[in-house]
């Protein structure tokens, strides 16, 4: 796992293409090479289901103009087309009508392997940020993506997003992800709404789950209730405006509370796995 001090993500841009049975984008060969233990063909032949957690941000036309900002979080199936790894984006292609031949900007966070009832999720390139720019992209696209990469390298931290997901809090994970994306896109009002949803979700988990000792549990619930009340006072719905200072505070509260609770859940799940059988 990464330290949380920096981003954990792979940014790349690929052309949307029609493959044998699906519409999607190719997985970068560098990633396939570095994670060959998971992505080798025999794993697909053995029937393992492999998915990727991604954020699709922008769509560029063939001239390099931004024609749509999708900003959508997805878990999509990774398929083998002959010897090529392809992210299956058929549903997105049909839903948005994105033309074949246009370019998609993709943030790839993790690989997910499902085998029977078990699921494993692994961050890609922990403790570092990578972005891959093809020399065949329109120059306008390359320039825009390079600028976006600088922002991500300096700011984004998706480790907590993945941590929430791995302990079974997928809905909260998705809300945190959406809040971070909006925050770093300067949509401060929009980010606050999702950070508030994160706090609401965490508060419900603390109330229902037997994870933290009782005295601390009550205090944590009060803290999250107070945080929810505070964040609810930011933004248009409360008759006020939520600008950068409010969004930054909301982000910091959501990240720290999410990490704290997710780490406790992970410890509990680990201890349950290691508990000796009473049979």
C-alpha positions as CSV (number, residue, x, y, z in Angstrom):
1,X,0.0,0.0,0.0
2,X,1.1,3.5,-0.6
3,X,1.8,6.0,2.1
4,X,-1.1,8.4,1.2
5,X,1.3,11.3,0.7
6,X,0.9,11.2,-3.1
7,X,-1.4,10.1,-5.9
8,X,-1.9,6.5,-6.9
9,X,-3.1,6.5,-10.5
10,X,-2.3,5.9,-14.1
11,X,-3.5,8.5,-16.6
12,X,-3.6,7.6,-20.3
13,X,-5.5,8.5,-23.4
14,X,-6.5,5.9,-26.0
15,X,-8.7,5.8,-29.1
16,X,-12.2,4.2,-28.7
17,X,-12.2,1.3,-31.1
18,X,-14.4,-1.5,-32.2
19,X,-12.9,-4.9,-31.3
20,X,-14.1,-8.4,-32.0
21,X,-17.1,-8.4,-29.7
22,X,-16.9,-5.1,-27.8
23,X,-16.2,-1.4,-28.1
24,X,-13.4,-0.2,-25.8
25,X,-9.9,1.2,-25.4
26,X,-6.7,-0.8,-25.2
27,X,-4.9,-1.2,-21.9
28,X,-1.4,0.4,-22.1
29,X,1.1,-2.3,-22.9
30,X,3.4,-1.0,-20.2
31,X,0.8,-1.7,-17.5
32,X,0.1,-5.2,-18.9
33,X,3.9,-5.9,-18.8
34,X,4.3,-4.6,-15.3
35,X,1.3,-6.6,-14.0
36,X,1.8,-9.7,-16.0
37,X,1.3,-11.9,-12.9
38,X,-2.4,-10.9,-13.1
39,X,-2.8,-10.0,-16.8
40,X,-1.2,-13.0,-18.5
41,X,-3.4,-14.9,-20.9
42,X,-3.5,-18.1,-18.8
43,X,-5.4,-16.3,-16.0
44,X,-8.2,-15.4,-18.5
45,X,-8.2,-19.0,-19.8
46,X,-8.6,-20.3,-16.2
47,X,-11.8,-18.2,-16.0
48,X,-10.7,-15.5,-13.7
49,X,-12.8,-12.3,-14.0
50,X,-10.5,-9.3,-14.1
51,X,-11.9,-5.8,-13.8
52,X,-10.4,-2.3,-13.6
53,X,-11.5,0.7,-11.5
54,X,-11.3,3.8,-13.7
55,X,-12.4,7.3,-14.0
56,X,-13.3,8.4,-17.5
57,X,-12.9,12.2,-17.6
58,X,-12.9,13.8,-21.1
59,X,-13.6,12.9,-24.7
60,X,-11.6,14.4,-27.5
61,X,-12.5,14.3,-31.2
62,X,-10.1,13.4,-34.0
63,X,-8.9,17.1,-34.2
64,X,-8.1,17.2,-30.5
65,X,-11.0,19.3,-29.2
66,X,-12.8,18.5,-26.0
67,X,-16.3,17.5,-27.0
68,X,-17.6,16.0,-23.7
69,X,-16.7,15.9,-20.1
70,X,-17.9,12.6,-18.8
71,X,-16.4,12.6,-15.3
72,X,-17.7,9.1,-14.5
73,X,-16.4,6.5,-12.2
74,X,-16.6,2.9,-13.5
75,X,-15.6,-0.6,-12.7
76,X,-15.3,-2.2,-16.2
77,X,-14.4,-5.7,-17.3
78,X,-11.0,-6.3,-18.9
79,X,-11.2,-8.7,-21.8
80,X,-8.6,-10.3,-24.0
81,X,-9.1,-9.8,-27.7
82,X,-6.5,-12.1,-29.3
83,X,-3.4,-10.8,-27.5
84,X,-4.7,-7.4,-26.6
85,X,-6.1,-6.3,-23.3
86,X,-9.2,-4.2,-23.8
87,X,-11.4,-2.2,-21.4
88,X,-15.0,-3.0,-22.2
89,X,-16.7,0.4,-22.6
90,X,-19.5,-0.8,-24.8
91,X,-22.2,0.4,-22.4
92,X,-20.6,3.9,-22.2
93,X,-20.2,4.1,-26.0
94,X,-23.9,3.3,-26.5
95,X,-25.2,5.5,-23.6
96,X,-23.3,8.6,-24.6
97,X,-23.1,8.0,-28.4
98,X,-19.3,8.5,-28.3
99,X,-18.1,8.0,-31.9
100,X,-15.6,5.2,-32.7
101,X,-12.2,6.9,-33.4
102,X,-12.6,9.5,-30.7
103,X,-10.1,9.6,-27.8
104,X,-10.9,8.9,-24.1
105,X,-8.9,10.3,-21.2
106,X,-8.8,7.6,-18.5
107,X,-7.6,7.5,-14.9
108,X,-6.9,3.9,-14.0
109,X,-6.8,3.3,-10.2
110,X,-6.7,-0.4,-9.6
111,X,-7.0,-4.0,-10.9
112,X,-9.8,-6.2,-9.4
113,X,-9.6,-10.0,-9.6
114,X,-12.7,-12.0,-8.9
115,X,-12.5,-15.8,-8.3
116,X,-15.6,-17.4,-7.1
117,X,-16.8,-15.6,-3.9
118,X,-13.5,-14.0,-3.4
119,X,-12.4,-10.6,-4.7
120,X,-9.0,-8.9,-4.6
121,X,-8.2,-5.3,-5.4
122,X,-4.7,-4.1,-6.1
123,X,-3.5,-0.5,-6.7
124,X,-1.5,0.1,-9.8
125,X,1.9,1.8,-9.3
126,X,1.6,2.4,-5.6
127,X,3.5,5.4,-4.3
128,X,3.9,7.0,-7.7
129,X,2.0,8.6,-10.5
130,X,2.4,7.7,-14.2
131,X,0.9,9.1,-17.3
132,X,1.3,7.8,-20.8
133,X,1.1,10.0,-23.8
134,X,1.1,8.4,-27.2
135,X,3.2,10.1,-29.9
136,X,0.2,9.5,-32.2
137,X,-2.2,11.7,-30.3
138,X,-3.2,15.1,-31.7
139,X,-0.9,17.8,-30.3
140,X,-3.8,19.6,-28.8
141,X,-4.8,16.5,-26.8
142,X,-1.2,15.9,-25.6
143,X,-1.0,19.5,-24.3
144,X,-4.3,19.3,-22.4
145,X,-3.4,15.9,-20.9
146,X,0.1,17.0,-19.8
147,X,-1.5,19.9,-18.0
148,X,-4.0,17.6,-16.3
149,X,-1.2,15.3,-15.3
150,X,0.6,18.1,-13.5
151,X,-2.5,18.8,-11.4
152,X,-2.9,15.1,-10.5
153,X,0.8,14.6,-9.6
154,X,0.6,17.5,-7.2
155,X,-2.7,16.9,-5.6
156,X,-4.8,13.8,-6.1
157,X,-4.8,11.0,-3.6
158,X,-7.1,8.0,-4.4
159,X,-5.6,5.6,-2.0
160,X,-8.5,6.1,0.5
161,X,-11.0,5.6,-2.4
162,X,-9.6,2.1,-3.0
163,X,-9.3,1.3,0.7
164,X,-13.0,2.1,1.2
165,X,-13.8,-0.2,-1.6
166,X,-11.7,-3.1,-0.4
167,X,-13.5,-3.1,3.0
168,X,-16.9,-3.3,1.3
169,X,-17.9,0.4,1.4
170,X,-18.3,0.8,-2.4
171,X,-21.0,3.5,-2.2
172,X,-18.9,5.7,0.1
173,X,-15.9,5.0,-2.1
174,X,-17.7,6.2,-5.2
175,X,-18.9,9.4,-3.4
176,X,-15.4,10.2,-2.2
177,X,-14.0,9.6,-5.7
178,X,-16.6,11.9,-7.2
179,X,-15.9,14.6,-4.6
180,X,-12.2,14.5,-5.2
181,X,-12.6,14.7,-9.0
182,X,-14.9,17.7,-8.7
183,X,-12.7,19.4,-6.2
184,X,-9.6,19.1,-8.4
185,X,-11.6,20.3,-11.3
186,X,-12.4,23.5,-9.4
187,X,-16.1,22.5,-9.0
188,X,-16.1,23.3,-5.3
189,X,-19.9,23.5,-4.8
190,X,-20.2,20.0,-6.5
191,X,-17.4,18.5,-4.4
192,X,-19.0,19.6,-1.1
193,X,-22.2,17.8,-1.9
194,X,-20.3,14.5,-2.3
195,X,-18.0,15.0,0.7
196,X,-21.2,15.5,2.7
197,X,-22.6,12.2,1.4
198,X,-19.3,10.6,2.5
199,X,-19.7,11.8,6.0
200,X,-23.3,10.8,6.1
201,X,-22.4,7.3,4.9
202,X,-19.6,7.0,7.5
203,X,-21.9,8.1,10.3
204,X,-24.3,5.4,9.4
205,X,-21.6,2.8,9.4
206,X,-20.3,3.8,12.8
207,X,-23.8,3.6,14.2
208,X,-24.5,0.1,12.8
209,X,-21.1,-1.6,12.8
210,X,-19.4,-3.2,15.7
211,X,-15.9,-2.1,14.8
212,X,-14.8,0.5,17.4
213,X,-15.0,0.3,21.2
214,X,-18.2,1.6,22.6
215,X,-17.0,4.8,24.3
216,X,-15.0,5.9,21.2
217,X,-17.8,4.9,18.9
218,X,-20.2,7.3,20.6
219,X,-17.7,10.1,20.3
220,X,-16.9,9.3,16.7
221,X,-20.6,9.3,15.9
222,X,-21.0,12.8,17.5
223,X,-18.0,14.0,15.6
224,X,-19.4,12.8,12.3
225,X,-22.8,14.2,13.1
226,X,-21.2,17.6,13.8
227,X,-19.1,17.4,10.6
228,X,-22.2,16.6,8.6
229,X,-24.0,19.5,10.1
230,X,-21.1,21.9,9.4
231,X,-20.7,20.7,5.8
232,X,-24.4,20.9,5.3
233,X,-24.1,24.7,6.0
234,X,-21.9,25.1,2.9
235,X,-23.3,25.5,-0.5
236,X,-26.4,26.7,-2.4
237,X,-28.8,24.2,-0.7
238,X,-28.1,26.0,2.6
239,X,-28.5,29.4,1.1
240,X,-24.8,30.1,1.2
241,X,-21.9,29.6,-1.2
242,X,-19.3,27.0,-0.8
243,X,-15.9,28.2,-2.1
244,X,-12.4,26.8,-1.9
245,X,-11.9,27.1,1.9
246,X,-15.2,25.3,2.6
247,X,-14.4,22.6,-0.1
248,X,-10.9,22.1,1.2
249,X,-12.1,21.6,4.8
250,X,-14.9,19.3,3.6
251,X,-12.3,17.3,1.7
252,X,-9.9,17.0,4.6
253,X,-12.6,15.8,7.0
254,X,-14.0,13.3,4.5
255,X,-10.5,11.9,3.7
256,X,-9.3,11.6,7.3
257,X,-12.6,10.1,8.6
258,X,-12.7,7.7,5.7
259,X,-9.2,6.5,6.2
260,X,-9.7,6.1,10.0
261,X,-12.8,4.0,9.7
262,X,-11.6,2.0,6.7
263,X,-8.4,1.0,8.5
264,X,-10.4,-0.2,11.5
265,X,-12.7,-2.3,9.2
266,X,-9.6,-3.7,7.5
267,X,-8.1,-4.7,10.8
268,X,-11.3,-6.4,11.9
269,X,-11.7,-8.3,8.7
270,X,-8.0,-9.4,8.9
271,X,-8.5,-10.7,12.4
272,X,-11.6,-12.6,11.5
273,X,-9.7,-14.3,8.7
274,X,-6.9,-15.3,11.1
275,X,-9.2,-16.4,13.9
276,X,-8.7,-20.2,14.7
277,X,-11.6,-22.5,14.0
278,X,-13.6,-23.7,16.9
279,X,-14.6,-26.9,15.0
